[in-house]
Structure formats: C-alpha cells, structure tokens
Amino acid sequence: MAFFTAADGCRIHYDTFGASGPRLVLIPGLGGDGRFWAGVARRLEADHRLIVTDHRGAGRSDRPEGPYSISLIASDITGLLAGTGGPAHVVGHSTGGAIAQALALDHPDLGLSYTISSSWARPDARFRALFTARAELLEAGLAETYQRLGHVLCHEPSYLEAHEGRLEATVAAAPHTLAPLTVAAARVRMLLDHDRLADLPRIAAPVQVIAATGDVLTPPALTQAVAAAIPAARFVSVDGAHFHPLANPEGFAAIIRRFIAETEQQIA
C-alpha cells in the first residue's frame, strides 16, 4: 500500500504489481477503487509493471469535500506517474476513460498509449438524466438504492444471479463505503461536466477504444463517438455489460496485452 500526496495535500492511494515489462497505469471507473482491476492485474503483472490507482474521494484515498472534476483527478494521476517513474501506457474504464482523455489532451508527455473502455466524451440527454438521478439518490441519503441500481446497470443478468450474495453484501455496506455521500454525489455530478469531444482530434498517441455490446450505462454509441473523433483510433467491440473487465478479466487483459505489445514495437 502506497500513497501519493497531491499538491493540495490529498493522499491518493495506489498499488504496484510486476517487476518487468512495459509500464502501465490502470484507472478505475466511477467507483474509484483500484480493486476493480484485480482480475485484470493478476493476468498482466507477470510481464508488465502495473500502477493501479484509486481516485481522490473514493477507495482508500482521502475524501475531501471537493470540488471534484475529471481534470483534477487527471492531474492527480499526472503527479503520481511523474513521481513513480514517468510515462506509462494508460488504461481507463468508464470514468477512468474520461480521465484518460484528459491525460492525453492536457498532459500528453506522460502517456505512451491510451485505452479508453466503455466511456464517453460528451454527455447526451439520456446520460444527463441517468447520472443526475444517480446523484439525487445519494443526495437523498439512499446509498443502498444507489448501489443496487448500479449493479443492475453495470452487470449482466447471469452475473447478478451468480454473485447475488456478494452483491447484496455490497449493498448493505454502501452507507459506509460511499461515505461521505456529499462527496460521492459530487463525484457523480462531475461526470456531467466532462465534454472533450471537440478536443479529441488533437490526440496523436496510439489509442484503442473498447465498447461492450450490452452496455446500458454508457451505450456503445457514446464510446464509438470517442473512437470516431480520434485520428487512427482502434475500435474494439466486446460482449458483455458495462463491467465487462470485471466479468471477463482474461479477455480484457488479452486486448490490453496485444495493443501494448504492438505500441511498444512502434516505439522501438
């Protein structure tokens, strides 16, 4: 367990895995907890040097009252990378994919390549309605309802059935794990301000964009728009729901490994 201290004093938790190979940072989605990547990390650590980070306001990082923004979390990760060895391949899922966009646009010297998974670059009307409602649940103190709805939105029915007991335990723990709810709500609302679609053509680094066919949280059309806006971006479609890296870590790790190997050859 290690911490990076940001310029404002917020401590950002991160873990490292692997001793050799390309350097890679894994950025989780809105939940902000790097343990989301456990299955993927286990499959990559033998031949990659991994940094797996939590967001500020979530996971094992400090949880200041705010304000919160995608660009602020991107600056945290910029400092973390600069302080732990420099440039890395960047992998971000969902909100992590929005953070990856900000890194590529605002801090391009630290990203060797970017994988943007199940993300968006501009919220549409459905996105705004859904995430406003999710923030309102937290602001009303309905942490368990927020968590239960998140499970329905992010997992396939078969996964919900197979892991019902563990997921219900997560629901019961939500008032604690999401506390303070004012911070959790502010983190949800920051997503509504992320609009970098017009900037994406400026990204020159290698990029792959991954969308899941059954994703109802960030539907494939939102992710496809990211790929279409970035010159020469590779688009990959996979089966599954929003949490496909959690449900199929082996498949996700294989996509990452292949893309990084090809990028490393280009760099060499």
HELIX and SHEET records of a PDB file:
HELIX    1   1 GLY A   34  TRP A   37  5                                   4    
HELIX    2   2 ALA A   38  LEU A   44  1                                   7    
HELIX    3   3 ILE A   70  GLY A   83  1                                  14    
HELIX    4   4 THR A   95  ASP A  106  1                                  12    
HELIX    5   5 PRO A  108  LEU A  110  5                                   3    
HELIX    6   6 ALA A  125  GLU A  139  1                                  15    
HELIX    7   7 ALA A  143  CYS A  154  1                                  12    
HELIX    8   8 PRO A  157  ALA A  162  1                                   6    
HELIX    9   9 GLU A  164  THR A  177  1                                  14    
HELIX   10  10 LEU A  181  MET A  190  1                                  10    
HELIX   11  11 LEU A  191  ASP A  193  5                                   3    
HELIX   12  12 LEU A  197  ARG A  202  5                                   6    
HELIX   13  13 PRO A  220  ALA A  229  1                                  10    
HELIX   14  14 HIS A  244  ALA A  247  1                                   4    
HELIX   15  15 PRO A  249  ILE A  267  1                                  19    
SHEET    1   A 8 ALA A   2  THR A   5  0                                        
SHEET    2   A 8 ARG A  11  PHE A  17 -1                                        
SHEET    3   A 8 ARG A  49  THR A  53 -1                                        
SHEET    4   A 8 ARG A  23  ILE A  27  1                                        
SHEET    5   A 8 ALA A  88  HIS A  93  1                                        
SHEET    6   A 8 GLY A 111  SER A 117  1                                        
SHEET    7   A 8 VAL A 207  ALA A 212  1                                        
SHEET    8   A 8 ARG A 234  VAL A 238  1                                        
END                                                                             
